[in-house]
């Protein structure tokens, strides 16, 4: 074998390590996105509670203001729900990808060990 030339197993191992690093980054990003989505959901709930308080206290004096608040709250809830579902899906996909990569890594190392007689 030439000096500095990697074997097929070394190349596969390197590719798997890179794949696992990439999946780890995706999982971290999904966690950050989920945290942001949950923060927005908290804001949405708080705003809805404020609206209920204002309506109960008689502070909303006209129907247009009330309808504007309702529409804004609905839009934020729809957006937040979509973001949360997207982030959960991305997180699940990243976990499945990581499991698949780890499985491939185990298969590669066991094949390599069998080939070398270890």
Secondary structure, DSSP 4 states (H G I P E B T S, - for coil): --TTPPPHHHHHHHHHHHHHHHHHHHHHHHHHHHHHHHHHHHHHHHHHHHHHHHHHTT---SHHHHHHHHHHHHHHHHHHHHHHHHHHHHHHHHHHHHHHHHHHHHHHHHHHHHHHT-
